[in-house]
Amino acid sequence: MNPATPADGLGQTAGGDTVDAATGTTPAAAFQQLGNETRVDIVRRLHVEGPCSFSALFEGSESDSSAGFAYHLRELDQFVRQRDDERWELTSAGRAAARAVASGQFTTSVEPESVSLETACPLCRDGALTLSVSDGVADVTCSGCEQSVTRLSFPTGAEIRDATDLPAALDSYHRNRIRSFVEGVCPDCGGPVELTPESPDDGSAIQFSCDCSRCRASVDCPATLSVIDHPAVVSFYDDHGQDVTERPLWNVGPEWRERLLSTEPWCLLVSTRLDEEVLELYLRRDGTVHDHRRRPVSGATQRESGEKASDLGDDAAA
């Protein structure tokens, strides 16, 4: 590999555009290939119909001449390719572009009506929550304390049959995305994700900032949500006759607590209490669960009241 070429195979032009080392193509040049309705239609049809011959593609187009149509097909070299059997198919970039076109995220903006949520505010424990969507951002706000409980992105082209379906759709969409981010894989491009703990200035709960090093997709995830699908958590709730997956992301329950036990090494205690038992999870700086323990309430009382990290033993704070 050329020493001047980054490990990801990308360089830069004098103007700062990213260049693929293998193809010499800039993103601007690649996207320019889609700046024609005939070419977008080719990508759309191959996405729907699968591999097609040149004649089948031409006959289904609105092009006047086969020569002109062949020119447009050749110009799509980043998005389509010809197979050994001479049929044409989408490349990985072509499939991504086709999905973006089909999703309507560039051409559609859906703003469903606001929905009242059947759950109490996790901040003031009193006010009613309302979910509204505008310009691709879903905002859960409280009528009591008038604070925004959470703001989450939402696909602008999402099809919601009824406004009452919106909360479940939003919860499912982001629960899967958060799980992927926490596991270190970007749900958008498959690139590596770096998790960084952040302590808000107002003293509120610690957040994990999850950032993809490739496409820069990101999400800020409360520590509680980073472990909500952990097998130990699911099992703990199941043993107490509850399904934790039914808890909405904007209010997973008042029984959760967290406390930073140590900074060197970094260790965060996230716990939840049901009946007379407590589940404790010890998180590293990268969000992974180092250890977890179940204790009767009597055995956890001292810890919840402020036991120091040094009293927990080296294994818990490692």
N, C-alpha and C positions, 0 to 999 in steps of 0.2 A: 504494500500500500504506500502511496506517496505520503511522505511525512507531513505534507501540508494539508492532506485530506483528513477531515475528522473521522472518528471511528464509525459514525452513522452513515458515512458515504455522502455527506452533504458539504458543499463549499458555498462561497458567496461570490457574486459578480461585483464589479467595481461600484455598482449602484446599491449594493446591499441585498440583492435578491438571492434567495437560496437556490443553489444549483445541485442537481443530482449528479454525483461523480460518474455514474455509469452511463447516463443518457445525455448529459449536458443540457438538460431541460430545466428551465426556471418554472416556478409555479404560475407566473403570469402567462408564459407561453402555453403551458398545459391547459389552463383555464380558457385561454383564447380559442383553443380548439373546439370548445363547446359554444362559441359565440355565433351559432347559426342554427336555425330551427330544424334544418334537415339533419344535421349531426346529432342534435338532441333527440330527434325522433329515432335515429338509428340506435342510439344508446337505450332509449326507452323500449324499443321493440325487442332488442336482444335480451333485455332484462325480463321481459314478459314471455317471449317465445323461445328463448334459448338459442343455441347455435343455428345460424341460417346461411344458406348459400347466397352468393351475390345476386343471382337472378331473383330469388325470393324477396330479398331486401329491396331491390330496385322496383319490382312490380308492386310492392306495397307502399312505395313512396310517392310523393307528388313531383318528383324530378322529371324534367322534360327529356333529358338525354342520359344514356348510360355513362357517357364520358364524364359528364358533370357530377353524376352520383358517385362514380369511382374516385373522383378528386376529393369529395367530401369524406369518403371512407378512408382514403389514404391520410388525410389530415387528422384523423382520430387515432394516430398511432400510439398515444398514451392510454387510450381507453378501450380500443378493440384490437384484436389480433386474428390472423388467419391460421386455422388449424391444419394439420397434415392432410385431412380429408377435404381441404379447401373451403370449408365452411368458416364463417366468422363468428367470434364469440367475444364476450367482454373480458378485459383484464381485471385484476383486483381493483385498480383505480376506476375502471369503468363500472364495476358493480357498486362501488361506493357512491359514484356520481349518480347512478340510476336510482339507488335507494334515496338519495337526497332529493332528487326530482320527484319521485313517487310519494315521499313523505309530505311534500307541500311546504317544507320549512322555509323555502325562499319566496313562495308565492301566496301563501295562505296565512291568515292571522285569525285565530279562533279566540274569542273572549266570552266564555260562558257566563251565565248569571252567577252572582255570589251565592254561596251555600252556607247555611248554618251548620256547625259541627256539633254533634252530640257528645261533647266532652268538655270538661272544665279547663280553664286556663291553668297551665302548669306554673305560671308566675305568681298570680294573685289568688289562685284556687277558687275564684268566685265568679268572674265574668264569663260570658259566653263567647265562644270562638266563631269567627267567620272566615271562610276561605274565598278569595277572589283571585282572578287571573287577568293580567293585563300585559300586553307586549311580551309575552313569553315568560312572565314571572308570576309565580303563585305566591300569594301573601296570606299568611294566617295571622289575624289580628284579634285582640281581645276587646270586648265592649266595656269591660270593667276598668282595667288599668290602662286601656288604650295603647298598649304596646304591641309591637310586631313580634309574635312568638317565633316565627320562622319565615324565611323567604327562600323559595326554591325555584329553579328554572323549570319550565314545562314546555314541551314541543309546541310551537305555534301552529303546526298543522294537525295536531291531535284531534281525532274525531270522538267527541263525547256525545253519546246518544241522548243522554239526559243529564241535567245539572247535578242530580243526586248521585251520578256515577263518578263525578269528578274527584271527590276525596279518595275513593278506593284506587282510582287510576293513578293519581299523584303519589299515593303511598307506595303502590306496587312499583311504579317507575323508579322512584328514588331509593327504595329499599334495595333493589337489585343493583343500582348504580353504586350506592354506598358500600355494599358488600364487595363489589369488584375493586373499588378504590382501596378499601382497607386491606384487601388481599394483595395489593401491590400491582394490579393490572388495570390499565386505563380501559373503561368500558367503551370508549369512543374509537381508539386507534390500536389498542392492545399494547401500548408502550409501557415502560416501567413507571411506577408511581412512587414518589417520595412523601412520607408522612412526617410532619413536623408538629409537635405539641405547641400550642399557644395559650397563654394565660391572659384573658381579657383584663384591661385596666380596672374595670368596675368590680373585679373579684368574682365574677360569675363563673360558671363551669368551664373547665378546660376544653378546648376544641383541638381536634387534629386537622391541620391543613393538609389536604391531599392534592398533590400537583403532579401532573404527567410531564415528564421531562421531554417528551416528543411533541405532542400537539398542544400542550399547555392547558388542557382541560383540568378543572379543579373543583373541589367541593370542600366546604368546612363542615366537619362532622363532629358533633358532641361525643365525648368519650363514651357515654352510655350507648349511643347508637352504634359505635364501633364494635361493641360486644353483644348487641341484642340478639344476633343469630348464632352466637357461639354455642356449640353443643352442650356445654355445661349449663348455660343459661336456659336453653330450651328444655333440657332435662329437669332442671330445678323447678321451673314453672309447671311442667307436666306432672311432676310428683306432687305438686300442690293443687292439682286439678285446674290449672289455668293454661291458656295458649298464648305465649308471649308474642307470637306472630300476628295476633289480632290487635295488638297495641299500635295505634297510629304514630307515625314518626314525630308528630308535633306534641304528643303527650304520652310517653311510655309508662307513666305512673309515678305517684309521689313516693314510692318506696325505695327509689334509687338514691344512692349517695356516692360521693367521690371525694378523695383527699390525696394530695400529693405527699407521699411518704418520704421521698428522697430525691435529691437532684444529682448527687454523685455517689452511686449510679442513679439514674433517673428511674423512678418507680411511682406509678399512680395506682391507688387502691380504688376500685369501683365495686360497690356492693349493692345488693338488693335484699330486702327482708320480706318474707312471706310467713304468716302465722308465727311460729316460734323458732324460725330457722333463718340464718343469714348465709348468702352466697357471696364470697369475696373473690375478686379477680385482680391479679397484679399485672399491670401493663408496663411494657418497656417503652422507651422513647419512640420507637417506630410503630407503636400501636399493637404489637403482638402480645398475646397473653402468656406471660412467663409461668404463672402458676394460678391455681384456683382451689378454694377450699370451702367446704360447707361446715357451718358451726351452729350449735344451738344458740339462741339469743343470749343466754347467760354467759356463754363463752366469748361472745362478741361485744358485750357491753363496754368493756374497758377500751377496746379498739375504737368503737364509735365515739367514745367520749374524749379521745385525743391521745391515744398511746403513740409514743414516738417511734419513728422508723427503726431506730437502733434496738428497740425492744422486740422487734419482729424476727430478728435473726437474719444472717447474711443471705440465706436462700430467698427470702421474700423480697428483699430489696435489690437482688442481683440483676 
